[in-house]
Structure formats: C-alpha cells, structure tokens
Amino acid sequence: MCSDLMGLGKDLDTLKKHGVDWLHVDVMDAHFVPNLTFGPDFIKAMHAHTDMPLDIHLMVQDPELILSAFPLREGDFLTAHVELDRDYKELAAKVKAAGAHFGLAVNPETPVEALERHLGLFESVTLMLVHPGYAGAKMVEGIMEKVAQCRRWLDAKGAQDVMISVDGSVSCERAQYMAGLGADIFVGGTAGIYRKGMCLEDTIPAFRKAISE
C-alpha cells in the first residue's frame, strides 16, 4: 500500500534485492475498514511478477469470498481478523492445504484473549498498532506493551511456536524495542522503510539492522 503503485514492479525487485522476507499486501473492502485497496487480480499480478511469498492481510468482512478468487502459493501467509467472530477451521484448513500459513489479526481495542477459541488454527498473530485502514496512521498510545502481553499469553497457552507480527507505524526504534518484547515479524510501512525523502536501498538495511540487534 505504501509502494509507488505506478512503478510497483521496480519496487518489488528492490525489496527482494535488499532482503525483505515477505511482501505485505493490505486487502480492504470498504466495509470492515473504510478504505478500499487491492483485490484478487492484484495478488495474481504480484504472484506473476515475483517468487517472494506474500503476507496477505485481509481487512474484509468475507475472507472466504476473497480467498475463493485467487490461488495461494506455498509459503504465503493469509491473515484474517479475529473481530469477525466466526469459526475459522475451514478457512485455516484451505490455507494450509495450499502449503500456506494462516494467521489472525487483532485490532488495538481487541484483547488478545479473543484468540482463544481459535487456538491451534493460527501460526501467527498480527497485532495492529494503529486503527486499520490507511497508511501513515498514528500509533495508539501504549500499544507496544501489548506485544509482551501477547507473548506471555501465547506461551501460557502452549502456543510458543506462534509468531507475533506488528503492523502500523513501526519505525526502526519501535521495531527494535518490540523485538525485545517478543515480536518476530515487522511490517515496514511509511515509518519503517517507505520514509519520506529516503530510498529503499537505504531504509531496508537500516530497518533490518534495528530488528537484528
């Protein structure tokens, strides 16, 4: 969502060259969140351009409908929102049958305990640090401490292998701090690698250094 959409192919090549692990794709339907972004055809086009795995974040009311419109690739991640209050057994099974990984996202106001009914289905938890819908949103005050809370909760539930992803206003400094709290995956948006006046060739190595130290 933060890329130069008119030069996306070049951006994807740059991201790969400088060691980005996954390409985070925000799919929004103007219902679950107010914005409208990418759809199945966009995901197909990305699959055709690059062999990098996609981290597909579904901010939509009907994840099953969206997933039915494009094929997942082995190694992709697909993340739906816990706030939809539905049984994810069938969707998780479809994702894993494709050789992909299933995750659940948690909005800032949603407690991590909302994940409990889905334990055993998800391989990652995406903690939203901003109210979802737009790039460049302001981080919710005090939200970074939720990373440590989530890690403790998952470990106590026997889900030590579940990874924690952080999404929203993740700067180098904040990423470094949250890595110490137990975060594993860092979504680099406008605060991380798409920084105004800077190029990806410089921001990506700096971001990786911050989360590796």
Backbone as a chain_set.jsonl record, in Angstrom:
{"seq": "MCSDLMGLGKDLDTLKKHGVDWLHVDVMDAHFVPNLTFGPDFIKAMHAHTDMPLDIHLMVQDPELILSAFPLREGDFLTAHVELDRDYKELAAKVKAAGAHFGLAVNPETPVEALERHLGLFESVTLMLVHPGYAGAKMVEGIMEKVAQCRRWLDAKGAQDVMISVDGSVSCERAQYMAGLGADIFVGGTAGIYRKGMCLEDTIPAFRKAISE", "coords": {"N": [[0.828, -1.204, 0.0], [2.084, 1.164, 0.517], [3.855, 1.474, -1.498], [5.193, 2.789, -4.627], [2.765, 2.784, -6.738], [2.615, 3.047, -9.476], [5.039, 2.236, -10.257], [5.408, -0.337, -9.379], [6.499, -2.879, -9.982], [9.248, -2.411, -10.14], [9.7, -1.594, -7.505], [9.117, -4.001, -6.144], [11.202, -5.622, -7.025], [13.347, -4.257, -5.9], [12.797, -4.517, -3.18], [13.111, -7.275, -2.87], [15.819, -7.569, -3.596], [17.139, -6.327, -1.508], [16.619, -7.861, 0.688], [14.075, -8.193, 1.918], [11.691, -10.223, 3.562], [8.974, -11.067, 3.23], [6.191, -9.942, 1.257], [4.001, -7.598, 2.219], [0.589, -7.365, 1.857], [-2.142, -5.334, 1.859], [-5.444, -5.995, 1.918], [-8.446, -4.507, 1.474], [-11.926, -3.826, 1.974], [-13.694, -1.693, 2.111], [-15.71, -2.001, 3.908], [-15.245, -3.613, 6.274], [-13.1, -2.068, 7.024], [-12.713, 1.486, 6.399], [-11.378, 2.064, 4.013], [-10.556, 1.237, 0.553], [-8.724, -1.092, -1.115], [-6.467, -3.289, -2.551], [-7.271, -6.129, -4.652], [-8.157, -9.546, -5.627], [-7.114, -9.78, -8.327], [-4.911, -8.123, -8.279], [-3.262, -9.463, -6.477], [-2.795, -11.798, -7.94], [-1.308, -10.679, -10.016], [0.981, -9.868, -8.651], [1.961, -12.352, -7.825], [2.642, -13.323, -10.337], [4.75, -11.706, -11.0], [6.796, -11.925, -9.078], [8.673, -14.285, -7.085], [8.657, -14.067, -4.416], [7.264, -14.72, -1.186], [3.911, -13.844, -0.281], [2.424, -11.824, 2.215], [-0.581, -11.752, 3.093], [-2.968, -9.63, 4.147], [-6.114, -9.675, 5.204], [-8.43, -7.358, 5.49], [-11.343, -7.504, 5.633], [-14.88, -8.194, 5.323], [-15.699, -10.689, 4.454], [-13.703, -13.108, 4.337], [-13.553, -15.676, 3.182], [-14.825, -15.425, 0.701], [-13.098, -13.673, -0.657], [-10.731, -15.228, -0.688], [-11.531, -17.287, -2.338], [-11.194, -16.292, -4.837], [-8.608, -16.173, -5.749], [-5.514, -17.995, -6.143], [-3.611, -19.343, -3.48], [-0.108, -19.434, -2.796], [2.53, -21.729, -2.109], [4.085, -21.108, 0.951], [3.075, -18.553, 1.246], [1.448, -16.198, 3.465], [-1.726, -15.918, 4.99], [-3.879, -13.748, 6.511], [-6.596, -13.212, 8.583], [-9.166, -11.347, 10.368], [-9.711, -11.468, 13.863], [-11.859, -10.193, 14.931], [-14.102, -10.694, 13.406], [-15.534, -12.741, 14.437], [-16.057, -15.574, 13.907], [-16.047, -19.082, 12.993], [-13.002, -20.391, 12.19], [-12.037, -22.769, 11.213], [-12.452, -24.116, 8.713], [-11.481, -22.252, 6.814], [-8.808, -21.962, 7.66], [-7.929, -24.575, 7.192], [-8.083, -24.722, 4.387], [-6.161, -22.849, 3.663], [-3.821, -23.983, 4.712], [-3.766, -26.376, 3.301], [-2.933, -25.509, 0.857], [-0.307, -25.186, 1.248], [0.33, -22.891, 2.502], [0.348, -20.386, 5.169], [-1.661, -19.749, 8.036], [-2.967, -16.938, 9.684], [-4.056, -14.751, 12.378], [-5.374, -11.504, 12.892], [-5.37, -8.771, 15.216], [-7.146, -6.083, 16.336], [-6.385, -2.799, 17.787], [-8.079, -2.275, 20.023], [-9.011, -4.746, 20.74], [-8.828, -7.454, 22.958], [-6.118, -9.801, 23.498], [-7.032, -12.205, 24.373], [-9.222, -12.82, 22.862], [-8.415, -14.502, 20.922], [-8.538, -17.076, 21.833], [-10.514, -19.059, 21.247], [-9.694, -19.929, 18.802], [-7.315, -21.223, 19.038], [-4.641, -23.283, 17.997], [-5.246, -23.178, 15.33], [-4.047, -20.981, 14.073], [-0.919, -19.66, 12.92], [0.404, -17.367, 13.25], [0.144, -14.174, 14.873], [-1.093, -11.063, 14.176], [-0.558, -8.035, 15.478], [-2.294, -5.131, 15.493], [-1.133, -1.928, 15.578], [-2.102, 0.472, 15.081], [-5.219, 2.105, 14.241], [-6.816, 0.3, 11.79], [-6.761, 0.785, 8.181], [-5.656, 2.947, 6.779], [-2.563, 4.103, 5.347], [0.181, 5.459, 7.184], [-1.036, 6.049, 9.598], [-1.454, 7.142, 13.023], [0.301, 5.743, 15.774], [-1.319, 3.917, 18.358], [-1.437, 5.046, 21.641], [0.676, 3.579, 24.044], [0.399, 1.019, 23.028], [2.424, -0.714, 22.27], [3.211, -2.274, 24.397], [1.482, -4.335, 24.364], [2.582, -6.32, 22.884], [4.387, -7.782, 24.512], [2.508, -8.705, 26.353], [0.926, -10.322, 24.695], [2.809, -12.253, 23.929], [3.349, -13.5, 26.386], [0.825, -14.535, 26.942], [0.342, -16.301, 24.785], [2.441, -18.137, 25.189], [1.718, -19.175, 27.661], [-0.508, -20.577, 26.926], [0.489, -22.682, 25.576], [1.297, -22.143, 23.018], [3.844, -21.583, 21.942], [5.185, -21.595, 19.521], [3.853, -19.899, 17.846], [4.111, -17.03, 15.883], [4.6, -13.496, 16.382], [3.446, -10.707, 14.753], [3.928, -7.258, 14.035], [2.17, -4.357, 13.163], [1.858, -1.255, 11.778], [2.879, 1.973, 11.921], [5.544, 1.321, 12.497], [8.56, 2.143, 13.293], [12.189, 2.218, 12.972], [13.278, 2.456, 15.562], [11.1, 1.765, 17.18], [10.626, -0.814, 16.259], [12.947, -2.123, 17.09], [12.611, -1.971, 19.857], [10.231, -3.463, 20.2], [11.057, -5.926, 19.266], [12.542, -6.789, 21.406], [10.483, -7.252, 23.137], [9.293, -9.481, 22.165], [8.327, -9.608, 19.551], [8.22, -10.957, 16.23], [7.865, -10.553, 13.484], [7.924, -7.776, 11.324], [6.164, -5.203, 9.991], [7.014, -3.09, 7.517], [6.165, 0.023, 6.912], [5.242, 3.368, 6.159], [6.602, 4.508, 8.271], [8.716, 2.852, 8.581], [10.221, 1.646, 6.209], [9.355, 2.995, 3.941], [10.091, 5.788, 3.963], [9.771, 9.285, 3.943], [11.575, 11.122, 1.554], [13.691, 9.375, 1.503], [15.402, 6.493, 0.178], [14.613, 3.091, -0.732], [16.827, 1.472, -0.872], [18.433, 2.409, 1.138], [16.811, 2.507, 3.45], [15.841, -0.088, 3.961], [18.108, -1.799, 4.733], [18.739, -0.423, 7.127], [16.446, -0.775, 8.649], [16.356, -3.564, 8.926], [18.726, -3.926, 10.363], [18.002, -2.719, 12.765], [16.102, -4.488, 13.851], [17.604, -6.683, 14.228], [19.567, -6.328, 16.053]], "CA": [[0.0, 0.0, 0.0], [2.974, 2.325, 0.604], [4.737, 1.488, -2.665], [4.857, 3.567, -5.812], [1.927, 1.835, -7.47], [2.896, 3.156, -10.901], [6.317, 1.584, -10.502], [5.418, -1.397, -8.368], [7.407, -3.955, -10.35], [10.595, -1.992, -9.73], [9.721, -1.65, -6.044], [9.183, -5.405, -5.716], [12.555, -6.095, -7.287], [14.217, -3.619, -4.914], [12.516, -5.147, -1.89], [13.748, -8.596, -2.881], [17.27, -7.408, -3.658], [17.682, -5.874, -0.233], [16.419, -8.833, 1.749], [12.751, -8.273, 2.549], [11.321, -11.639, 3.624], [7.635, -11.238, 2.666], [5.545, -8.733, 0.755], [2.753, -7.416, 2.963], [-0.456, -6.848, 0.973], [-3.351, -4.975, 2.601], [-6.668, -6.143, 1.132], [-9.525, -3.831, 2.203], [-13.174, -3.92, 1.207], [-14.531, -0.516, 2.38], [-16.77, -2.39, 4.843], [-14.597, -3.906, 7.549], [-12.392, -0.808, 7.238], [-13.298, 2.456, 5.462], [-10.63, 2.214, 2.763], [-10.684, 0.194, -0.466], [-7.396, -1.219, -1.727], [-6.169, -4.288, -3.57], [-8.137, -7.292, -4.731], [-7.561, -10.782, -6.135], [-6.331, -9.607, -9.55], [-3.643, -7.52, -7.884], [-2.461, -10.54, -5.886], [-2.362, -12.646, -9.059], [-0.26, -9.967, -10.743], [2.19, -9.933, -7.83], [2.455, -13.721, -7.947], [3.237, -13.494, -11.663], [5.961, -10.895, -11.125], [7.849, -12.273, -8.138], [8.535, -15.543, -6.353], [8.647, -13.783, -2.986], [5.972, -15.033, -0.572], [3.048, -12.719, 0.089], [1.806, -11.774, 3.538], [-1.853, -11.163, 2.658], [-3.737, -9.207, 5.324], [-7.493, -9.467, 4.774], [-9.266, -6.477, 6.303], [-12.582, -7.645, 4.87], [-15.991, -8.842, 6.018], [-15.901, -12.06, 3.989], [-12.414, -13.633, 3.873], [-13.736, -16.857, 2.333], [-15.145, -14.953, -0.645], [-11.864, -13.145, -1.253], [-9.796, -16.324, -0.93], [-12.018, -18.123, -3.441], [-10.964, -15.614, -6.114], [-7.208, -16.24, -6.169], [-4.811, -19.13, -5.549], [-2.476, -19.123, -2.594], [1.107, -20.1, -3.189], [3.251, -22.305, -0.982], [4.906, -20.127, 1.653], [2.323, -17.332, 1.517], [0.671, -16.059, 4.687], [-3.04, -15.299, 4.856], [-4.303, -13.328, 7.84], [-7.936, -12.648, 8.724], [-9.324, -10.651, 11.642], [-10.42, -12.166, 14.923], [-13.087, -9.442, 15.246], [-15.236, -11.174, 12.617], [-16.286, -13.635, 15.322], [-16.521, -16.73, 13.156], [-15.246, -20.297, 13.099], [-12.01, -20.334, 11.12], [-11.467, -24.091, 10.941], [-12.476, -24.426, 7.279], [-10.58, -21.344, 6.114], [-7.432, -22.333, 8.02], [-7.612, -25.834, 6.516], [-7.847, -24.423, 2.971], [-4.886, -22.144, 3.57], [-2.728, -24.919, 4.978], [-3.753, -27.358, 2.208], [-2.199, -24.894, -0.247], [1.082, -25.024, 1.653], [0.476, -21.54, 3.041], [0.236, -20.258, 6.617], [-2.844, -18.993, 8.449], [-2.778, -16.076, 10.837], [-5.167, -13.905, 12.807], [-5.013, -10.136, 13.263], [-6.074, -8.261, 16.393], [-7.188, -4.626, 16.356], [-5.866, -2.254, 19.045], [-9.027, -2.33, 21.143], [-9.407, -6.137, 20.972], [-7.879, -8.16, 23.83], [-5.527, -10.991, 22.895], [-7.82, -13.366, 24.796], [-10.201, -13.126, 21.812], [-7.837, -15.542, 20.071], [-8.541, -18.38, 22.497], [-11.371, -20.05, 20.577], [-9.046, -20.347, 17.56], [-6.007, -21.809, 19.326], [-4.351, -24.471, 17.196], [-5.507, -22.911, 13.918], [-3.221, -19.904, 13.527], [0.532, -19.763, 13.078], [0.915, -16.033, 13.565], [-0.796, -13.157, 15.355], [-0.724, -9.714, 13.771], [-1.058, -7.011, 16.395], [-2.438, -3.819, 14.872], [-0.685, -0.869, 16.485], [-2.88, 1.645, 14.659], [-6.556, 1.735, 13.774], [-6.517, -0.078, 10.409], [-7.477, 1.366, 7.058], [-4.882, 3.908, 5.994], [-1.129, 4.214, 5.587], [0.594, 6.663, 7.893], [-1.85, 6.302, 10.783], [-0.706, 7.362, 14.261], [0.302, 4.605, 16.688], [-2.129, 4.044, 19.567], [-0.557, 5.257, 22.796], [0.862, 2.45, 24.951], [0.026, -0.244, 22.399], [3.561, -1.623, 22.085], [3.285, -3.207, 25.525], [0.613, -5.47, 24.042], [3.429, -7.371, 22.322], [4.823, -8.621, 25.633], [1.309, -9.35, 26.895], [0.543, -11.384, 23.766], [3.802, -13.325, 24.014], [3.116, -14.229, 27.644], [-0.449, -15.26, 26.833], [0.542, -17.425, 23.869], [3.311, -19.126, 25.835], [0.949, -19.816, 28.723], [-1.487, -21.439, 26.272], [1.187, -23.731, 24.841], [1.447, -21.725, 21.619], [5.158, -20.938, 21.883], [5.653, -21.517, 18.139], [3.112, -18.873, 17.111], [4.883, -15.8, 15.725], [3.893, -12.231, 16.563], [3.728, -9.668, 13.772], [3.47, -5.925, 14.446], [1.753, -3.662, 11.941], [1.347, 0.094, 11.947], [3.783, 2.981, 12.48], [6.701, 0.601, 13.041], [9.83, 2.774, 12.948], [13.359, 1.422, 13.367], [13.406, 2.483, 17.013], [9.988, 0.991, 17.753], [10.852, -2.221, 15.899], [13.99, -2.635, 17.984], [12.001, -2.127, 21.177], [9.26, -4.553, 20.184], [11.798, -7.183, 19.132], [12.868, -7.167, 22.767], [9.254, -7.67, 23.813], [8.864, -10.768, 21.642], [7.818, -9.563, 18.179], [9.006, -11.742, 15.274], [7.657, -10.069, 12.123], [7.778, -6.325, 11.393], [5.627, -4.66, 8.744], [7.689, -1.816, 7.293], [5.383, 0.952, 6.102], [5.769, 4.723, 5.997], [7.512, 4.821, 9.381], [9.815, 1.897, 8.588], [11.088, 1.647, 5.026], [8.878, 3.966, 2.954], [10.247, 7.055, 4.668], [9.784, 10.425, 3.027], [12.875, 11.663, 1.229], [14.724, 8.339, 1.581], [15.197, 5.42, -0.798], [14.542, 1.749, -0.16], [18.185, 0.922, -0.782], [18.998, 2.836, 2.421], [15.938, 2.267, 4.604], [15.68, -1.522, 4.253], [19.191, -2.276, 5.594], [18.649, 0.204, 8.444], [15.327, -1.415, 9.352], [16.8, -4.921, 9.282], [19.725, -3.804, 11.425], [17.311, -2.382, 14.008], [15.408, -5.646, 14.428], [18.56, -7.775, 14.406], [20.5, -6.018, 17.135]], "C": [[0.867, 1.26, 0.0], [3.867, 2.462, -0.62], [4.297, 2.523, -3.691], [4.074, 2.639, -6.731], [2.149, 1.906, -8.977], [4.246, 2.548, -11.266], [6.497, 0.391, -9.59], [6.395, -2.521, -8.713], [8.839, -3.645, -9.932], [10.736, -2.057, -8.216], [9.867, -3.085, -5.546], [10.581, -5.966, -5.916], [13.546, -5.525, -6.273], [14.04, -4.245, -3.546], [13.191, -6.512, -1.795], [15.264, -8.475, -2.814], [17.868, -7.09, -2.297], [17.194, -6.701, 0.96], [15.109, -8.793, 2.5], [12.272, -9.721, 2.479], [9.975, -11.935, 2.966], [7.137, -9.899, 2.165], [4.169, -8.611, 1.409], [1.728, -6.719, 2.069], [-1.718, -6.595, 1.796], [-4.567, -5.035, 1.68], [-7.821, -5.578, 1.961], [-10.773, -3.755, 1.33], [-14.127, -2.739, 1.391], [-15.749, -0.854, 3.244], [-16.181, -2.679, 6.223], [-13.741, -2.716, 7.995], [-12.896, 0.178, 6.182], [-12.597, 2.559, 4.122], [-10.893, 1.034, 1.827], [-9.337, 0.103, -1.18], [-7.367, -2.339, -2.745], [-7.113, -5.48, -3.499], [-7.413, -8.493, -5.31], [-6.705, -10.618, -7.38], [-4.962, -8.998, -9.255], [-2.71, -8.581, -7.292], [-1.948, -11.481, -6.974], [-1.212, -11.993, -9.828], [1.052, -9.99, -9.963], [2.802, -11.327, -7.892], [3.169, -13.927, -9.286], [4.578, -12.767, -11.781], [7.109, -11.394, -10.264], [7.59, -13.625, -7.491], [8.595, -15.323, -4.844], [7.292, -14.138, -2.387], [5.223, -13.768, -0.178], [2.498, -12.915, 1.496], [0.493, -11.014, 3.35], [-2.741, -10.903, 3.874], [-5.147, -8.829, 4.874], [-8.253, -8.627, 5.799], [-10.624, -6.38, 5.614], [-13.632, -8.364, 5.705], [-16.129, -10.311, 5.668], [-14.585, -12.637, 3.453], [-12.545, -14.832, 2.956], [-14.016, -16.466, 0.891], [-13.894, -14.447, -1.351], [-10.918, -14.281, -1.608], [-10.229, -17.193, -2.101], [-11.656, -17.544, -4.803], [-9.51, -15.611, -6.554], [-6.542, -17.444, -5.503], [-3.722, -18.666, -4.592], [-1.286, -19.906, -3.11], [1.791, -20.662, -1.946], [4.167, -21.251, -0.365], [4.221, -18.806, 1.913], [1.738, -17.369, 2.929], [-0.679, -15.448, 4.336], [-3.552, -15.008, 6.263], [-5.68, -12.696, 7.777], [-8.071, -12.042, 10.121], [-10.177, -11.43, 12.631], [-11.742, -11.484, 15.237], [-14.302, -9.915, 14.458], [-16.075, -12.185, 13.372], [-16.917, -14.791, 14.533], [-15.596, -17.913, 13.399], [-14.292, -20.345, 11.91], [-11.438, -21.694, 10.745], [-11.388, -24.374, 9.448], [-11.499, -23.542, 6.502], [-9.129, -21.693, 6.402], [-7.011, -23.611, 7.305], [-7.314, -25.601, 5.035], [-6.483, -23.76, 2.775], [-3.728, -23.129, 3.717], [-2.636, -25.998, 3.894], [-2.992, -26.834, 0.998], [-0.717, -24.735, 0.073], [1.385, -23.642, 2.2], [0.238, -21.554, 4.557], [-0.95, -19.38, 6.967], [-2.543, -18.186, 9.698], [-4.047, -15.322, 11.182], [-4.64, -12.549, 13.24], [-5.926, -9.659, 14.381], [-6.009, -6.735, 16.376], [-6.765, -4.08, 17.72], [-6.794, -2.425, 20.238], [-9.437, -3.752, 21.51], [-8.388, -6.827, 21.877], [-7.341, -9.42, 23.158], [-6.297, -12.246, 23.272], [-8.897, -13.744, 23.785], [-9.712, -14.231, 20.887], [-8.1, -16.95, 20.595], [-9.367, -19.434, 21.768], [-10.74, -20.602, 19.296], [-7.67, -20.972, 17.791], [-5.817, -23.121, 18.557], [-4.552, -24.261, 15.71], [-4.493, -21.951, 13.306], [-1.751, -20.099, 13.865], [1.18, -18.419, 13.367], [-0.225, -15.167, 14.087], [-0.269, -11.81, 14.9], [-1.376, -8.722, 14.718], [-1.096, -5.676, 15.662], [-2.099, -2.756, 15.914], [-1.356, 0.46, 16.17], [-4.301, 1.163, 14.35], [-6.462, 1.502, 12.27], [-7.348, 0.67, 9.379], [-6.632, 2.257, 6.18], [-3.399, 3.849, 6.34], [-0.841, 5.499, 6.339], [-0.215, 6.987, 9.125], [-0.969, 6.411, 12.028], [-0.829, 6.146, 15.17], [-0.543, 4.904, 17.926], [-1.197, 4.112, 20.774], [-0.522, 4.018, 23.691], [0.676, 1.083, 24.331], [1.198, -1.214, 22.279], [3.68, -2.635, 23.222], [2.401, -4.431, 25.308], [1.411, -6.63, 23.453], [3.869, -8.334, 23.422], [3.65, -9.379, 26.246], [0.893, -10.527, 26.025], [1.509, -12.556, 23.845], [3.602, -14.165, 25.271], [1.867, -15.084, 27.538], [-0.298, -16.483, 25.936], [1.378, -18.522, 24.527], [2.557, -19.893, 26.915], [-0.079, -20.797, 28.165], [-0.825, -22.561, 25.475], [1.402, -23.41, 23.381], [2.769, -20.995, 21.429], [5.655, -20.757, 20.456], [4.928, -20.459, 17.308], [3.928, -17.582, 17.083], [3.998, -14.582, 15.925], [4.382, -11.238, 15.516], [3.191, -8.338, 14.289], [3.284, -5.073, 13.2], [1.2, -2.284, 12.297], [2.313, 1.024, 12.653], [5.011, 2.356, 13.136], [7.982, 1.253, 12.505], [10.978, 1.856, 13.354], [13.459, 1.327, 14.887], [12.313, 1.644, 17.674], [10.152, -0.495, 17.447], [11.882, -2.843, 16.829], [13.434, -2.888, 19.376], [11.062, -3.326, 21.21], [9.907, -5.906, 19.948], [12.18, -7.695, 20.51], [11.675, -7.642, 23.576], [8.725, -9.001, 23.295], [8.28, -10.755, 20.249], [8.783, -10.286, 17.239], [8.991, -11.171, 13.866], [7.312, -8.582, 12.206], [7.335, -5.797, 10.037], [6.208, -3.257, 8.559], [6.904, -0.922, 6.351], [6.044, 2.316, 6.016], [6.722, 5.121, 7.119], [8.769, 3.963, 9.33], [10.736, 1.98, 7.389], [10.636, 2.628, 3.948], [8.896, 5.366, 3.569], [10.451, 8.193, 3.674], [11.209, 10.937, 2.821], [14.008, 10.664, 1.271], [14.399, 7.232, 0.582], [15.259, 4.06, -0.111], [15.921, 1.134, 0.013], [18.852, 1.277, 0.549], [18.132, 2.42, 3.611], [15.809, 0.783, 4.954], [16.84, -2.052, 5.101], [19.132, -1.689, 7.0], [17.556, -0.461, 9.281], [15.723, -2.816, 9.8], [17.835, -4.882, 10.41], [19.052, -3.554, 12.767], [16.664, -3.602, 14.653], [16.344, -6.817, 14.684], [19.489, -7.557, 15.584], [19.925, -6.416, 18.498]], "O": [[0.428, 2.311, -0.468], [4.565, 3.466, -0.765], [3.189, 3.056, -3.632], [4.658, 1.805, -7.422], [1.898, 0.93, -9.684], [4.556, 2.367, -12.443], [7.591, 0.135, -9.088], [7.053, -3.058, -7.822], [9.552, -4.514, -9.43], [11.755, -2.514, -7.699], [10.649, -3.354, -4.635], [11.086, -6.703, -5.069], [14.469, -6.216, -5.839], [15.015, -4.48, -2.832], [13.77, -6.859, -0.766], [15.916, -9.197, -2.06], [18.97, -7.533, -1.974], [17.342, -6.283, 2.108], [15.027, -9.308, 3.615], [12.429, -10.375, 1.449], [9.835, -12.918, 2.238], [7.607, -8.848, 2.598], [3.285, -9.434, 1.171], [1.97, -5.614, 1.583], [-2.295, -7.525, 2.36], [-4.701, -4.218, 0.768], [-8.139, -6.107, 3.026], [-10.686, -3.637, 0.108], [-15.249, -2.771, 0.886], [-16.706, -0.082, 3.302], [-16.571, -2.065, 7.216], [-13.667, -2.399, 9.182], [-13.452, -0.245, 5.169], [-13.171, 3.096, 3.175], [-11.381, -0.016, 2.244], [-8.864, 1.075, -1.769], [-8.15, -2.342, -3.695], [-7.674, -5.798, -2.45], [-6.192, -8.468, -5.468], [-5.66, -11.259, -7.485], [-3.975, -9.326, -9.913], [-1.512, -8.591, -7.577], [-0.796, -11.911, -6.932], [-0.266, -12.664, -10.239], [2.122, -10.118, -10.559], [4.02, -11.47, -7.998], [4.182, -14.624, -9.354], [5.437, -13.164, -12.569], [8.269, -11.302, -10.664], [6.445, -14.058, -7.363], [8.584, -16.285, -4.077], [6.264, -13.885, -3.014], [5.821, -12.762, 0.205], [2.155, -14.025, 1.902], [0.458, -9.786, 3.438], [-3.2, -11.833, 4.538], [-5.348, -7.792, 4.243], [-8.664, -9.129, 6.845], [-11.004, -5.334, 5.087], [-13.309, -9.056, 6.671], [-16.615, -11.101, 6.477], [-14.373, -12.653, 2.24], [-11.738, -14.999, 2.042], [-13.508, -17.096, -0.036], [-13.665, -14.765, -2.518], [-10.36, -14.302, -2.705], [-9.387, -17.774, -2.786], [-11.793, -18.226, -5.819], [-9.199, -15.097, -7.628], [-6.957, -17.866, -4.424], [-3.002, -17.707, -4.871], [-1.446, -20.924, -3.784], [1.637, -20.118, -0.852], [4.928, -20.585, -1.069], [4.711, -18.004, 2.708], [1.557, -18.439, 3.51], [-0.765, -14.565, 3.483], [-3.646, -15.907, 7.1], [-5.908, -11.759, 7.013], [-7.185, -12.209, 10.959], [-11.223, -11.977, 12.282], [-12.656, -12.125, 15.756], [-15.429, -9.568, 14.811], [-17.211, -12.459, 12.986], [-18.136, -14.954, 14.5], [-14.501, -17.762, 13.942], [-14.727, -20.341, 10.758], [-10.443, -21.761, 10.024], [-10.351, -24.83, 8.965], [-10.774, -24.028, 5.634], [-8.305, -21.719, 5.488], [-5.869, -23.726, 6.859], [-6.396, -26.209, 4.486], [-5.753, -24.078, 1.837], [-2.776, -23.104, 2.938], [-1.544, -26.484, 3.601], [-2.467, -27.614, 0.204], [0.042, -24.207, -0.74], [2.547, -23.262, 2.346], [-0.036, -22.601, 5.144], [-1.222, -18.389, 6.289], [-1.941, -18.686, 10.648], [-4.988, -15.259, 10.39], [-3.591, -12.453, 13.877], [-7.081, -10.072, 14.49], [-4.919, -6.163, 16.399], [-6.784, -4.814, 18.708], [-6.335, -2.694, 21.348], [-10.143, -3.947, 22.499], [-7.192, -6.787, 21.587], [-8.029, -10.034, 22.343], [-6.224, -13.25, 22.564], [-9.432, -14.852, 23.832], [-10.501, -14.828, 20.153], [-7.904, -17.922, 19.865], [-8.952, -20.589, 21.683], [-11.191, -21.618, 18.766], [-6.938, -21.224, 16.833], [-6.723, -23.952, 18.483], [-4.086, -25.066, 14.904], [-4.124, -22.098, 12.141], [-1.388, -20.618, 14.921], [2.366, -18.348, 13.691], [-1.395, -15.398, 13.784], [0.87, -11.45, 15.199], [-2.6, -8.589, 14.75], [-0.058, -5.151, 15.259], [-2.701, -2.697, 16.986], [-1.199, 1.441, 16.896], [-4.547, -0.036, 14.216], [-6.068, 2.409, 11.537], [-8.461, 1.123, 9.648], [-6.851, 2.327, 4.971], [-3.026, 3.578, 7.481], [-1.528, 6.504, 6.158], [-0.102, 8.091, 9.659], [0.122, 5.843, 12.079], [-1.912, 5.583, 15.325], [-0.49, 6.005, 18.473], [-0.271, 3.309, 20.896], [-1.566, 3.474, 24.051], [0.782, 0.075, 25.029], [0.983, -2.423, 22.195], [4.196, -3.735, 23.023], [2.556, -5.443, 25.99], [0.979, -7.781, 23.51], [3.74, -9.55, 23.282], [3.777, -10.547, 26.613], [0.549, -11.595, 26.532], [1.091, -13.714, 23.831], [3.676, -15.393, 25.224], [1.851, -16.227, 27.994], [-0.754, -17.573, 26.281], [1.047, -19.703, 24.426], [2.73, -21.102, 27.069], [-0.476, -21.74, 28.849], [-1.508, -23.309, 24.775], [1.664, -24.309, 22.581], [2.814, -19.921, 20.83], [6.462, -19.864, 20.195], [5.344, -20.157, 16.19], [4.38, -17.099, 18.121], [2.795, -14.628, 15.669], [5.578, -10.966, 15.408], [2.128, -8.291, 14.906], [4.125, -5.066, 12.301], [0.211, -2.163, 13.019], [2.545, 0.884, 13.854], [5.46, 2.802, 14.192], [8.427, 0.948, 11.398], [10.76, 0.834, 14.004], [13.695, 0.25, 15.433], [12.579, 0.901, 18.619], [9.847, -1.339, 18.289], [11.703, -3.967, 17.3], [13.747, -3.901, 20.001], [11.099, -4.118, 22.152], [9.375, -6.929, 20.378], [12.147, -8.901, 20.758], [11.829, -8.346, 24.575], [7.825, -9.591, 23.893], [7.779, -11.78, 19.788], [10.0, -10.238, 17.421], [9.973, -11.284, 13.133], [6.512, -8.17, 13.045], [8.054, -5.933, 9.048], [5.931, -2.352, 9.345], [6.968, -1.087, 5.133], [7.256, 2.416, 5.823], [7.568, 5.993, 6.924], [9.775, 4.295, 9.957], [11.904, 2.343, 7.526], [11.447, 3.052, 3.124], [7.867, 6.032, 3.679], [11.198, 8.074, 2.703], [11.95, 11.156, 3.779], [15.167, 11.039, 1.096], [13.244, 7.062, 0.191], [15.872, 3.903, 0.944], [16.15, 0.362, 0.943], [19.721, 0.55, 1.032], [18.652, 2.027, 4.655], [15.681, 0.438, 6.129], [16.585, -2.706, 6.113], [19.443, -2.382, 7.969], [17.73, -0.681, 10.48], [15.449, -3.206, 10.935], [17.808, -5.723, 11.308], [19.469, -4.102, 13.787], [16.679, -3.734, 15.877], [15.947, -7.821, 15.277], [20.128, -8.496, 16.059], [20.579, -6.226, 19.524]]}, "num_chains": 1, "name": "protein.A"}
